[in-house]
């Protein structure tokens, strides 16, 4: 049994839960109204609740089956809740089109973060604007296939 078999609790913010439902019903074929047409669904475990949380994010991947998720929250002064969840429980499930897989997660910095940041901004250039709009350092997490 996987930790991701836990109860799913939809985001209380309507646009997020609507995007997750759109992705799941279309297999990711319909573009996101929040994050464009290259997107994934990140599953995390609630740091306190242990419940599954799902978040639509920009798809940033490499040729080795790894992904990066960027905690930008549009340049808001605080991190998105999923950042706290990943720091507390560094595992994730990710849905990319029809493929769903489990991943180990680690936060990156330095040259590795810079390389992933460049890959991410090639897909979603606004990340640079988001970083310029906030005093916090936007975190980057790399997801590597589990097992």
DSSP file (Angstrom, degrees, kcal/mol; ACC not computed):
  #  RESIDUE AA STRUCTURE BP1 BP2  ACC     N-H-->O    O-->H-N    N-H-->O    O-->H-N    TCO  KAPPA ALPHA  PHI   PSI    X-CA   Y-CA   Z-CA
    1    1 A X              0   0    0      0, 0.0     2,-0.2     0, 0.0     0, 0.0   0.000 360.0 360.0 360.0 136.8    0.0    0.0    0.0
    2    2 A X    >   -     0   0    0      1,-0.1     3,-2.0     4,-0.0     4,-0.1  -0.633 360.0-123.9 -94.7 151.3    1.3    3.4   -0.9
    3    3 A X  G >  S+     0   0    0      1,-0.3     3,-1.4    -2,-0.2    -1,-0.1   0.776 112.3  67.0 -59.8 -24.7    1.1    6.6    1.2
    4    4 A X  G 3  S+     0   0    0      1,-0.3    -1,-0.3    88,-0.1    48,-0.1   0.412  79.2  77.5 -81.9   4.0   -0.7    8.1   -1.8
    5    5 A X  G <  S+     0   0    0     -3,-2.0    -1,-0.3     2,-0.0    -2,-0.2   0.443  74.8 112.8 -83.2  -1.7   -3.6    5.7   -1.2
    6    6 A X  S <  S-     0   0    0     -3,-1.4    45,-0.1     1,-0.2    44,-0.1  -0.117  86.0 -70.3 -63.3 167.2   -4.6    8.1    1.6
    7    7 A X        -     0   0    0      1,-0.1    45,-2.7    44,-0.0     2,-0.4  -0.342  49.0-130.0 -61.4 137.6   -7.7   10.2    1.4
    8    8 A X  B     -a   52   0A   0     43,-0.2     2,-0.5    -3,-0.1    45,-0.2  -0.780  18.9-166.3 -90.1 131.4   -7.6   13.0   -1.2
    9    9 A X        -     0   0    0     43,-2.6    45,-0.3    -2,-0.4     3,-0.1  -0.964  18.2-135.0-119.4 114.4   -8.6   16.4   -0.1
   10   10 A X        -     0   0    0     -2,-0.5     4,-0.1     1,-0.1     7,-0.1  -0.234  33.9 -88.9 -64.5 153.2   -9.2   18.9   -2.9
   11   11 A X        -     0   0    0     43,-0.3     6,-0.2     1,-0.1    -1,-0.1  -0.349  26.0-136.9 -59.8 139.0   -7.8   22.4   -2.6
   12   12 A X  S    S+     0   0    0     -3,-0.1     2,-0.7     4,-0.1    -1,-0.1   0.672  88.0  86.5 -71.5 -14.4  -10.2   24.8   -0.9
   13   13 A X  S >> S-     0   0    0      1,-0.2     4,-1.6     2,-0.0     3,-1.1  -0.799  78.7-144.0 -89.5 114.3   -9.3   27.3   -3.6
   14   14 A X  H 3> S+     0   0    0     -2,-0.7     4,-2.8     1,-0.3     5,-0.3   0.819  92.2  57.3 -48.1 -48.4  -11.7   26.7   -6.5
   15   15 A X  H 3> S+     0   0    0      1,-0.2     4,-1.9     2,-0.2    -1,-0.3   0.861 108.7  47.9 -58.3 -34.6   -9.4   27.4   -9.4
   16   16 A X  H <> S+     0   0    0     -3,-1.1     4,-2.3     2,-0.2    -1,-0.2   0.957 113.7  44.8 -69.7 -49.8   -6.9   24.7   -8.2
   17   17 A X  H  X S+     0   0    0     -4,-1.6     4,-2.1     1,-0.2    -2,-0.2   0.865 113.4  52.3 -64.6 -33.8   -9.5   22.0   -7.6
   18   18 A X  H  X S+     0   0    0     -4,-2.8     4,-2.3    -5,-0.2    -1,-0.2   0.896 109.2  49.2 -66.5 -40.3  -11.1   22.9  -11.0
   19   19 A X  H  X S+     0   0    0     -4,-1.9     4,-2.7    -5,-0.3    -2,-0.2   0.908 109.9  51.0 -65.8 -41.7   -7.7   22.6  -12.8
   20   20 A X  H  X S+     0   0    0     -4,-2.3     4,-2.8     1,-0.2     5,-0.2   0.935 111.5  47.9 -60.3 -45.8   -7.0   19.2  -11.2
   21   21 A X  H  X S+     0   0    0     -4,-2.1     4,-2.2     1,-0.2    -2,-0.2   0.896 111.2  51.2 -62.2 -40.4  -10.5   17.9  -12.3
   22   22 A X  H  X S+     0   0    0     -4,-2.3     4,-1.6     2,-0.2     6,-0.3   0.921 112.3  46.7 -61.5 -44.8   -9.8   19.3  -15.8
   23   23 A X  H  X>S+     0   0    0     -4,-2.7     5,-1.6     1,-0.2     4,-1.5   0.948 113.7  46.8 -63.1 -49.2   -6.5   17.5  -16.0
   24   24 A X  H  <5S+     0   0    0     -4,-2.8    -1,-0.2     1,-0.2    -2,-0.2   0.856 113.6  48.0 -65.5 -34.6   -7.8   14.2  -14.6
   25   25 A X  H  <5S+     0   0    0     -4,-2.2    -1,-0.2    -5,-0.2    -2,-0.2   0.777 122.5  33.9 -76.8 -24.8  -10.9   14.2  -16.9
   26   26 A X  H ><5S-     0   0    0     -4,-1.6     3,-1.2    -3,-0.2    -2,-0.2   0.438 104.1-119.4-108.3  -0.9   -8.8   15.0  -20.0
   27   27 A X  T 3<5S-     0   0    0     -4,-1.5    -3,-0.2     1,-0.2    -4,-0.1   0.793  75.2 -59.0  65.3  25.6   -5.6   13.1  -19.2
   28   28 A X  T 3 <S+     0   0    0     -5,-1.6    -1,-0.2    -6,-0.3    11,-0.2   0.538 111.9 120.5  81.2   6.9   -3.8   16.5  -19.4
   29   29 A X    <   +     0   0    0     -3,-1.2     2,-0.3    -6,-0.3    -2,-0.1   0.811  57.2  72.9 -75.6 -29.7   -4.9   17.0  -23.0
   30   30 A X  S    S-     0   0    0     -8,-0.3    -4,-0.1    -7,-0.1     2,-0.0  -0.674  93.0-111.0 -84.2 138.6   -6.7   20.3  -22.3
   31   31 A X        -     0   0    0     -2,-0.3     6,-0.2     1,-0.1     2,-0.2  -0.338  30.5-112.7 -67.6 150.0   -4.6   23.3  -21.5
   32   32 A X  B  >  -H   36   0B   0      4,-2.9     4,-0.8     1,-0.1    -1,-0.1  -0.576   8.6-146.4 -78.7 142.7   -4.5   24.7  -18.0
   33   33 A X  T  4 S+     0   0    0     -2,-0.2    -1,-0.1     2,-0.1     4,-0.1   0.629 101.1  38.4 -80.6 -13.7   -6.0   28.1  -17.5
   34   34 A X  T  4 S+     0   0    0      2,-0.2    -1,-0.1   -19,-0.1   -18,-0.0   0.805 129.9  20.5-101.9 -39.3   -3.4   28.7  -14.8
   35   35 A X  T  4 S-     0   0    0      1,-0.3     3,-0.4    22,-0.1    24,-0.2   0.141  99.4-118.3-127.1  20.5   -0.2   27.1  -16.0
   36   36 A X  B  <  -H   32   0B   0     -4,-0.8    -4,-2.9     1,-0.2    -1,-0.3  -0.293  50.4 -49.1  82.4-161.3   -0.5   26.8  -19.8
   37   37 A X  S    S+     0   0    0     -6,-0.2     2,-0.8     1,-0.2    -1,-0.2   0.543 118.9  69.3 -98.8  -7.4   -0.4   23.7  -22.1
   38   38 A X  S    S+     0   0    0     -3,-0.4    21,-2.6    85,-0.1     2,-0.3  -0.857  76.3 137.5-108.7  95.8    2.6   21.9  -20.7
   39   39 A X  E     -B   58   0A   0     -2,-0.8    58,-0.3    19,-0.3     2,-0.3  -0.926  34.4-167.6-144.1 163.3    1.5   20.9  -17.3
   40   40 A X  E     -B   57   0A   0     17,-2.5    17,-2.3    -2,-0.3     2,-0.5  -0.845  26.7-116.9-137.2 169.0    1.5   18.1  -14.7
   41   41 A X  E     -BC  56  95A   0     54,-2.1    54,-2.4    -2,-0.3     2,-0.5  -0.979  25.2-154.7-115.2 121.7   -0.3   17.3  -11.5
   42   42 A X  E     -BC  55  94A   0     13,-3.0    13,-2.3    -2,-0.5     2,-0.5  -0.826   4.4-158.1 -94.0 127.3    1.9   17.1   -8.4
   43   43 A X  E     +BC  54  93A   0     50,-3.5    50,-1.6    -2,-0.5     2,-0.3  -0.923  18.1 171.1-103.7 128.5    0.6   14.9   -5.5
   44   44 A X  E     -B   53   0A   0      9,-2.5     9,-2.8    -2,-0.5     2,-0.5  -0.838  33.7-114.6-125.8 169.0    2.0   15.6   -2.1
   45   45 A X  E     -B   52   0A   0     46,-0.4     7,-0.2    44,-0.3    44,-0.2  -0.926  39.1-107.5-105.3 127.7    1.1   14.4    1.4
   46   46 A X     >  -     0   0    0      5,-3.2     4,-1.6    -2,-0.5    36,-0.1  -0.278  22.2-135.7 -54.2 130.0   -0.3   17.1    3.8
   47   47 A X  T  4 S+     0   0    0      1,-0.2    -1,-0.1     2,-0.2    35,-0.0   0.849 100.9  18.6 -59.5 -36.4    2.4   17.9    6.4
   48   48 A X  T  4 S+     0   0    0      3,-0.1    -1,-0.2     1,-0.0    -2,-0.1   0.832 132.8  40.0-100.1 -44.7   -0.2   17.8    9.2
   49   49 A X  T  4 S-     0   0    0      2,-0.1    -2,-0.2     1,-0.1     3,-0.1   0.789  84.5-142.0 -80.9 -28.5   -3.2   15.9    7.8
   50   50 A X     <  +     0   0    0     -4,-1.6     2,-0.1     1,-0.3   -44,-0.1   0.481  56.2 137.1  75.1   1.3   -1.3   13.2    5.8
   51   51 A X        -     0   0    0     -6,-0.1    -5,-3.2     1,-0.1     2,-0.3  -0.453  63.7 -99.3 -79.9 154.0   -4.0   13.6    3.2
   52   52 A X  E     -aB   8  45A   0    -45,-2.7   -43,-2.6    -7,-0.2     2,-0.4  -0.555  38.7-168.1 -72.8 132.6   -3.2   13.6   -0.5
   53   53 A X  E     - B   0  44A   0     -9,-2.8    -9,-2.5    -2,-0.3     2,-0.4  -0.956   4.2-155.9-119.9 142.3   -3.1   17.1   -2.0
   54   54 A X  E     - B   0  43A   0     -2,-0.4     2,-0.4   -45,-0.3   -43,-0.3  -0.968  11.0-178.7-124.8 136.8   -3.0   17.7   -5.8
   55   55 A X  E     - B   0  42A   0    -13,-2.3   -13,-3.0    -2,-0.4     2,-0.4  -0.996  24.7-131.4-136.2 129.8   -1.6   20.8   -7.5
   56   56 A X  E     + B   0  41A   0     -2,-0.4     2,-0.3   -15,-0.2   -15,-0.2  -0.673  38.8 169.8 -77.9 132.1   -1.4   21.7  -11.2
   57   57 A X  E     - B   0  40A   0    -17,-2.3   -17,-2.5    -2,-0.4     2,-0.1  -0.937  40.8 -85.7-139.8 161.3    2.1   22.9  -12.1
   58   58 A X  E     - B   0  39A   0     -2,-0.3     2,-0.7   -19,-0.2   -19,-0.3  -0.437  49.5-114.1 -63.9 138.2    4.2   23.7  -15.2
   59   59 A X        +     0   0    0    -21,-2.6     2,-0.5   -24,-0.2    -1,-0.1  -0.689  42.0 168.9 -81.4 115.1    5.8   20.6  -16.7
   60   60 A X        +     0   0    0     -2,-0.7     8,-2.3     8,-0.5     2,-0.3  -0.972  16.2 151.4-126.2 113.9    9.6   20.9  -16.3
   61   61 A X  B     -D   67   0A   0     -2,-0.5     6,-0.2     6,-0.2     2,-0.2  -0.897  31.3-142.1-139.9 164.0   11.4   17.6  -17.1
   62   62 A X    >   -     0   0    0      4,-2.1     3,-1.1    -2,-0.3     4,-0.0  -0.671  39.0 -96.6-119.4-179.2   14.6   16.2  -18.5
   63   63 A X  T 3  S+     0   0    0      1,-0.2    -2,-0.0    -2,-0.2    -1,-0.0   0.544 115.6  65.3 -75.8  -6.9   15.5   13.3  -20.7
   64   64 A X  T 3  S-     0   0    0      2,-0.1    -1,-0.2     0, 0.0     3,-0.1   0.251 118.9 -99.5-100.3  11.8   16.2   11.0  -17.7
   65   65 A X  S <  S+     0   0    0     -3,-1.1     2,-0.3     1,-0.3    80,-0.2   0.631  81.7 130.8  82.3  12.7   12.6   10.9  -16.4
   66   66 A X        -     0   0    0     78,-0.1    -4,-2.1    79,-0.0    -1,-0.3  -0.674  37.5-162.5 -97.2 156.3   13.3   13.5  -13.7
   67   67 A X  E     -DE  61 143A   0     76,-2.0    76,-3.2    -2,-0.3     2,-0.4  -0.893   8.1-147.4-129.8 159.9   11.1   16.6  -13.1
   68   68 A X  E     - E   0 142A   0     -8,-2.3    -8,-0.5    -2,-0.3     2,-0.4  -0.987   6.6-158.7-125.8 143.5   11.5   19.8  -11.3
   69   69 A X  E     - E   0 141A   0     72,-2.3    72,-2.3    -2,-0.4     2,-0.5  -0.981  10.6-147.0-121.7 137.2    8.7   21.7   -9.5
   70   70 A X  E     - E   0 140A   0     -2,-0.4     2,-1.8    70,-0.2     3,-0.4  -0.898   5.9-147.8-111.1 120.3    9.1   25.5   -8.8
   71   71 A X        +     0   0    0     68,-2.9    68,-0.4    -2,-0.5     9,-0.1  -0.351  53.3 131.0 -84.0  58.1    7.6   27.0   -5.7
   72   72 A X    >>  -     0   0    0     -2,-1.8     3,-1.9    66,-0.1     4,-0.6   0.888  40.4-167.0 -81.6 -40.8    6.9   30.3   -7.3
   73   73 A X  G >4 S-     0   0    0     -3,-0.4     3,-1.3     1,-0.3     5,-0.1   0.861  76.7 -64.6  47.3  39.3    3.3   31.0   -6.3
   74   74 A X  G 34 S-     0   0    0      1,-0.3    -1,-0.3     2,-0.1    -2,-0.1   0.721  95.9 -55.8  63.6  22.4    3.4   33.8   -9.0
   75   75 A X  G <4 S+     0   0    0     -3,-1.9    -1,-0.3     1,-0.2    -2,-0.2   0.640  90.2 161.6  84.4  14.4    6.0   35.7   -7.0
   76   76 A X    <<  -     0   0    0     -3,-1.3    -1,-0.2    -4,-0.6    60,-0.2  -0.223  53.1-110.8 -62.7 159.2    3.9   35.9   -3.8
   77   77 A X  S    S+     0   0    0     57,-0.1     2,-0.3    58,-0.1    -1,-0.1   0.624  98.5  51.7 -70.9 -10.9    5.7   36.7   -0.6
   78   78 A X  S    S-     0   0    0     -5,-0.1    -2,-0.1    -6,-0.1     2,-0.1  -0.872  89.4-103.7-124.7 159.5    5.2   33.2    0.8
   79   79 A X        -     0   0    0     -2,-0.3    -7,-0.1     1,-0.1    -2,-0.1  -0.411  43.8 -99.4 -72.5 152.3    5.8   29.7   -0.5
   80   80 A X    >>  -     0   0    0     -9,-0.1     3,-1.5     1,-0.1     4,-0.8  -0.370  36.3-109.6 -65.2 155.9    2.9   27.6   -1.8
   81   81 A X  H 3> S+     0   0    0      1,-0.3     4,-1.9     2,-0.2     3,-0.4   0.829 115.1  66.3 -58.9 -33.5    1.6   25.1    0.7
   82   82 A X  H 3> S+     0   0    0      1,-0.2     4,-2.5     2,-0.2    -1,-0.3   0.787  92.6  61.8 -63.2 -25.3    2.9   22.1   -1.3
   83   83 A X  H <> S+     0   0    0     -3,-1.5     4,-2.2     2,-0.2    -1,-0.2   0.939 104.9  47.0 -62.7 -46.5    6.5   23.4   -0.6
   84   84 A X  H  X S+     0   0    0     -4,-0.8     4,-1.9    -3,-0.4    -2,-0.2   0.904 111.4  52.4 -60.0 -41.7    5.8   22.8    3.1
   85   85 A X  H  X S+     0   0    0     -4,-1.9     4,-2.8     1,-0.2    -2,-0.2   0.919 110.1  47.1 -62.3 -44.1    4.4   19.4    2.4
   86   86 A X  H  < S+     0   0    0     -4,-2.5    -1,-0.2     1,-0.2    -2,-0.2   0.865 110.6  52.0 -67.7 -35.2    7.5   18.3    0.3
   87   87 A X  H  < S+     0   0    0     -4,-2.2     3,-0.3    -5,-0.2    -1,-0.2   0.870 116.3  40.5 -67.8 -34.3    9.8   19.6    3.0
   88   88 A X  H  < S+     0   0    0     -4,-1.9     2,-0.4     1,-0.3    -2,-0.2   0.858 133.3  21.6 -79.1 -37.1    7.9   17.5    5.6
   89   89 A X  S  < S-     0   0    0     -4,-2.8     2,-2.6    -5,-0.2   -44,-0.3  -0.830  73.5-160.1-133.7  91.0    7.4   14.5    3.4
   90   90 A X        +     0   0    0     -2,-0.4    15,-2.2    -3,-0.3     2,-0.3  -0.191  60.2  94.4 -78.5  53.7   10.0   14.4    0.6
   91   91 A X  E     + F   0 104A   0     -2,-2.6   -46,-0.4    13,-0.2     2,-0.3  -0.959  49.0 179.4-134.4 154.2    8.0   12.0   -1.6
   92   92 A X  E     - F   0 103A   0     11,-2.3    11,-3.2    -2,-0.3     2,-0.4  -0.984  23.6-143.1-150.1 158.2    5.6   12.8   -4.4
   93   93 A X  E     -CF  43 102A   0    -50,-1.6   -50,-3.5    -2,-0.3     2,-0.4  -0.960  25.1-163.9-117.3 144.5    3.4   11.2   -7.0
   94   94 A X  E     -CF  42 101A   0      7,-2.6     7,-2.2    -2,-0.4     2,-0.6  -0.993  13.3-154.5-134.5 136.3    3.2   12.9  -10.4
   95   95 A X  E     +CF  41 100A   0    -54,-2.4   -54,-2.1    -2,-0.4     2,-0.5  -0.956  13.7 177.2-109.5 121.7    0.7   12.6  -13.2
   96   96 A X  E >   - F   0  99A   0      3,-3.1     3,-2.1    -2,-0.6     2,-0.3  -0.928  67.7 -56.0-124.1 102.0    2.1   13.5  -16.6
   97   97 A X  T 3  S-     0   0    0     -2,-0.5   -70,-0.1   -58,-0.3   -69,-0.1  -0.502 123.3 -16.7  58.7-120.0   -0.6   12.9  -19.2
   98   98 A X  T 3  S+     0   0    0     -2,-0.3     2,-0.5    -3,-0.1    -1,-0.3   0.548 119.6  96.2 -89.3  -6.4   -1.6    9.2  -18.8
   99   99 A X  E <   -F   96   0A   0     -3,-2.1    -3,-3.1   -72,-0.1     2,-0.4  -0.716  49.3-177.0 -93.3 129.1    1.5    8.3  -16.8
  100  100 A X  E     +F   95   0A   0     -2,-0.5     2,-0.3    -5,-0.2    -5,-0.2  -0.991  13.5 163.9-122.8 129.6    1.4    8.3  -13.0
  101  101 A X  E     -F   94   0A   0     -7,-2.2    -7,-2.6    -2,-0.4     2,-0.3  -0.962  34.2-118.0-144.3 160.9    4.6    7.6  -11.0
  102  102 A X  E     -F   93   0A   0     -2,-0.3    44,-2.7    -9,-0.2     2,-0.3  -0.777  33.5-172.3-100.6 145.4    6.1    7.9   -7.5
  103  103 A X  E     -FG  92 145A   0    -11,-3.2   -11,-2.3    -2,-0.3     2,-0.3  -0.958  25.8-129.0-137.9 148.7    9.2   10.0   -6.9
  104  104 A X  E     -FG  91 144A   0     40,-2.9    40,-2.6    -2,-0.3     2,-0.4  -0.737  35.1-146.8 -88.9 152.1   11.7   10.8   -4.2
  105  105 A X  E     + G   0 143A   0    -15,-2.2     2,-0.3    -2,-0.3    38,-0.2  -0.948  21.7 173.1-128.8 139.1   12.1   14.6   -3.8
  106  106 A X  E     - G   0 142A   0     36,-1.9    36,-3.0    -2,-0.4     2,-0.3  -0.995  30.3-124.3-143.9 143.0   15.0   16.8   -2.8
  107  107 A X  E     - G   0 141A   0     -2,-0.3     2,-0.3    34,-0.2    34,-0.2  -0.652  33.7-156.3 -81.9 139.5   15.4   20.5   -2.7
  108  108 A X  E     + G   0 140A   0     32,-2.6    32,-0.5    -2,-0.3     2,-0.2  -0.803  17.9 168.9-119.6 158.8   18.3   21.8   -4.8
  109  109 A X    >>  +     0   0    0     -2,-0.3     4,-1.3    30,-0.1     3,-0.8  -0.827  45.5  31.1-146.8-172.7   20.5   24.9   -4.9
  110  110 A X  H 3> S-     0   0    0     -2,-0.2     4,-2.3     1,-0.2     5,-0.2  -0.208 121.4 -11.9  60.3-142.3   23.6   26.2   -6.5
  111  111 A X  H 3> S+     0   0    0      1,-0.2     4,-2.3     2,-0.2    -1,-0.2   0.850 137.3  54.7 -62.8 -36.5   24.5   25.0  -10.0
  112  112 A X  H <> S+     0   0    0     -3,-0.8     4,-2.2     2,-0.2    -1,-0.2   0.926 109.8  46.6 -65.5 -42.7   21.9   22.2  -10.0
  113  113 A X  H  X S+     0   0    0     -4,-1.3     4,-3.0     1,-0.2    -2,-0.2   0.920 111.1  52.7 -62.9 -42.4   19.2   24.7   -9.2
  114  114 A X  H  X S+     0   0    0     -4,-2.3     4,-2.2     1,-0.2    -2,-0.2   0.892 109.0  49.6 -61.1 -40.0   20.5   27.1  -11.9
  115  115 A X  H  X S+     0   0    0     -4,-2.3     4,-1.8     2,-0.2    -1,-0.2   0.926 114.5  43.6 -66.2 -44.1   20.4   24.4  -14.5
  116  116 A X  H  X S+     0   0    0     -4,-2.2     4,-2.8     2,-0.2    -2,-0.2   0.888 111.2  55.5 -68.0 -37.5   16.8   23.4  -13.6
  117  117 A X  H  X S+     0   0    0     -4,-3.0     4,-2.8     2,-0.2     5,-0.2   0.921 107.5  49.2 -60.2 -43.7   15.8   27.1  -13.4
  118  118 A X  H  X S+     0   0    0     -4,-2.2     4,-1.2     1,-0.2    -1,-0.2   0.904 112.1  48.3 -62.4 -41.2   17.0   27.6  -16.9
  119  119 A X  H  X S+     0   0    0     -4,-1.8     4,-0.7     1,-0.2    -2,-0.2   0.915 113.1  48.7 -64.3 -42.1   15.1   24.5  -18.1
  120  120 A X  H >X S+     0   0    0     -4,-2.8     4,-2.9     1,-0.2     3,-1.0   0.906 109.0  51.1 -66.3 -42.6   11.9   25.8  -16.3
  121  121 A X  H 3< S+     0   0    0     -4,-2.8    -1,-0.2     1,-0.3    -2,-0.2   0.733 100.7  63.3 -71.3 -19.4   12.1   29.3  -17.7
  122  122 A X  H 3< S+     0   0    0     -4,-1.2    -1,-0.3    -3,-0.2     3,-0.2   0.782 114.9  33.6 -70.9 -24.2   12.4   27.9  -21.2
  123  123 A X  H << S+     0   0    0     -3,-1.0     2,-0.3    -4,-0.7    -2,-0.2   0.824 138.2  19.2 -92.3 -40.2    8.9   26.5  -20.6
  124  124 A X    ><  -     0   0    0     -4,-2.9     3,-2.0    -5,-0.1    -1,-0.2  -0.758  65.3-175.9-135.5  83.6    7.5   29.3  -18.4
  125  125 A X  T >> S+     0   0    0     -2,-0.3     3,-1.5     1,-0.3     4,-0.6   0.718  73.8  78.6 -57.2 -23.1    9.6   32.5  -18.8
  126  126 A X  H 3> S+     0   0    0      1,-0.3     4,-2.7     2,-0.2    -1,-0.3   0.655  70.1  84.0 -64.3 -13.9    7.5   34.3  -16.1
  127  127 A X  H <> S+     0   0    0     -3,-2.0     4,-2.4     1,-0.2    -1,-0.3   0.894  88.3  53.2 -55.9 -38.1    9.5   32.5  -13.4
  128  128 A X  H <> S+     0   0    0     -3,-1.5     4,-2.0     1,-0.2    -1,-0.2   0.907 109.4  48.2 -63.0 -40.1   12.2   35.2  -13.7
  129  129 A X  H  X S+     0   0    0     -4,-0.6     4,-1.4     2,-0.2    -2,-0.2   0.896 109.7  53.1 -64.9 -39.9    9.5   37.8  -13.2
  130  130 A X  H  X S+     0   0    0     -4,-2.7     4,-0.5     1,-0.2     3,-0.3   0.920 109.2  48.2 -62.3 -43.6    8.1   36.0  -10.2
  131  131 A X  H >< S+     0   0    0     -4,-2.4     3,-1.0     1,-0.2    -1,-0.2   0.901 110.8  51.4 -64.4 -38.7   11.6   35.8   -8.6
  132  132 A X  H 3< S+     0   0    0     -4,-2.0    -1,-0.2     1,-0.2    -2,-0.2   0.772 106.4  56.6 -66.7 -25.1   12.0   39.6   -9.3
  133  133 A X  H 3< S+     0   0    0     -4,-1.4     2,-0.3    -3,-0.3    -1,-0.2   0.548 105.3  54.7 -85.8  -7.7    8.7   40.3   -7.6
  134  134 A X    <<  -     0   0    0     -3,-1.0     4,-0.1    -4,-0.5   -58,-0.1  -0.922  64.9-144.0-130.0 153.2    9.4   38.7   -4.3
  135  135 A X  S    S+     0   0    0     -2,-0.3     2,-0.1   -60,-0.1    -1,-0.1   0.686  79.8  87.7 -83.8 -19.5   12.1   39.0   -1.6
  136  136 A X  S    S-     0   0    0    -60,-0.2     2,-0.6   -61,-0.1    -2,-0.2  -0.419  87.3-112.2 -77.7 156.4   12.1   35.2   -0.9
  137  137 A X        -     0   0    0     -2,-0.1     2,-0.3     1,-0.0    -1,-0.1  -0.802  33.8-124.5 -86.2 121.3   14.2   32.8   -2.8
  138  138 A X        -     0   0    0     -2,-0.6   -66,-0.1    -4,-0.1     2,-0.1  -0.513  28.4-129.4 -69.7 125.3   11.9   30.7   -4.9
  139  139 A X        -     0   0    0    -68,-0.4   -68,-2.9    -2,-0.3     2,-0.4  -0.443  16.6-157.0 -79.8 150.9   12.6   27.0   -4.0
  140  140 A X  E     -EG  70 108A   0    -32,-0.5   -32,-2.6   -70,-0.2     2,-0.4  -0.995   6.3-166.6-126.3 130.9   13.2   24.3   -6.6
  141  141 A X  E     -EG  69 107A   0    -72,-2.3   -72,-2.3    -2,-0.4     2,-0.5  -0.950   9.9-147.0-118.5 137.5   12.6   20.6   -6.0
  142  142 A X  E     -EG  68 106A   0    -36,-3.0   -36,-1.9    -2,-0.4     2,-0.5  -0.892   9.3-154.1-103.7 133.4   13.9   17.8   -8.2
  143  143 A X  E     -EG  67 105A   0    -76,-3.2   -76,-2.0    -2,-0.5     2,-0.4  -0.933  11.1-171.6-108.5 123.1   11.7   14.6   -8.4
  144  144 A X  E     - G   0 104A   0    -40,-2.6   -40,-2.9    -2,-0.5   -78,-0.1  -0.934  37.0 -94.0-115.8 137.9   13.5   11.4   -9.2
  145  145 A X  E     - G   0 103A   0     -2,-0.4   -42,-0.3   -42,-0.2     2,-0.1  -0.199  44.7-121.1 -52.2 133.5   11.7    8.2  -10.0
  146  146 A X              0   0    0    -44,-2.7   -44,-0.2     1,-0.2    -1,-0.1  -0.463 360.0 360.0 -75.5 146.9   11.3    6.1   -6.8
  147  147 A X              0   0    0     -2,-0.1    -1,-0.2     0, 0.0    -2,-0.1   0.482 360.0 360.0  77.7 360.0   12.8    2.6   -6.8
